[in-house]
């Protein structure tokens, strides 16, 4: 499970799916977007990120399942395989 904030979710998800951008996401093959929320400012997004990182794992799963009960990749159709390969 990975929690982070970004000002460009489409770019960041493409990085995850391509396995580029950070050692952590590459090492653990974090490629699926299962939950996201939006904040009106970066300061609020960072505060929310810190809050969620302090939650117990089960609380995080409960939040995800509340919004995405089937645990689908919310970005499964955002990119073609060519898009992903061209990022490498």
N, C-alpha and C positions, 0 to 999 in steps of 0.2 A: 504494500500500500504506500502510495506516494502522495504527499500534500505539498502544493506549491502555489505560488501566484505568478501571474504574467499579465502583461498589457496586450498580449496578442495570442489568444488561446489557439487559433488555427495554426499559427507558426509553431507554437510549442508542442501541440499534439503531433504535427508532422515530424518534428525532431524526435519525439518519443517513438513514433512508429518506425522511423528510419534508424533508430539506435544511435543518434548523435545528440550532442548538446551537454550531456553530463555523464560522468563515470557511473554514478548511482543508477540512473535509469537504464544505461546500457548494460551494466552488470546484472541487474535483476529483471531485464526484459520487460520493463513497464511500458506497455503499448496500448492499453485500453483505457478509455475515458469513461468512467462509470458514474461520475458525479461532478458537477461544477456549480458554482454560484457566482453571481456578479456583484460587485461593490461599486458604489458611486465614486470612490477615490482610491488611489493606491494605498494611502495610509489605512483606510478601513479594510482593504484587502489583506494587508500585512497583519493587521490586528486579528482578522478572522483566521488567517493561516496559523498564527501563533496559538489561537484558541483551540483550533482543531488538532494541532499537533500535541496539545496537552491532554486531549481526550483519551479515554481507554479505547482499545481496539474495538471492543463490542459496540461502543457508542458510535464510532465511525461507521461500522457496518450497518447499524440501525438507521443512521442518517441516509446512507446510500440506498438501502433497501426500501426506505420510505418513499424516495423519489424514483427509484429504478428497481422495482421488485424482481424483475427478470434478470437483473445484473447484465444488461446488454452493454456493448460498447457503443456509447452515444455518438462516436465519431466514425463508425464503421463504414459509412459511405461518403466521407468527406474527401477522400483521395483515391486515385487509381494506383495500381501497383507501380506504374511508371513515375507518378509523382513521388512516391516513396523512394524508388531506386535513384531518381535524379538528385535527391538530397544527399546521397552518400558521397 
